[in-house]
Amino acid sequence: MTGIQKEMIITMAAPKNIRLTADFDEWFPQGLYLVGELQPVTEYQSAEDKARNRPVRPRIDEVSNLPLFRGTFADPSAEKDREKSVTVEFACAYQPVPPQAVAGRCRFGRWCWRA
């Protein structure tokens, strides 16, 4: 080399189904507020499937083999508009039931998810 060292940076795609562990309070310091309902995630159903009255199948998590449920949450700690609404999918044996909203305080209930 001629006195200038060159760094080699290698980038690679993340493997499929990677799971990152993160502390809930680190990602959402002011909590999350459920907007709407928690719904089961279903597999795509074609027009042909609908015409044949085929049942809608729940989508199953590829790692845990548990059904998936989805909810939209408001993040009060988000700084950018595009980050104020977060869609979260849960892999659970049964449909999660959110806690009751506190009457008179807020129209959304604070969602405290503990594993």
Secondary structure, 3 states (H helix, E strand, C coil): CCCCCCCCCCCCCCCCCCCCCCCHHHHCCCCEEEEEEEEECECCCCHHHHHCCCCCCECECCCCCCEEEEEEEECCCCCCHHHCEEEEEEECCCCCCCCCCCCCCCCCCEECCCC
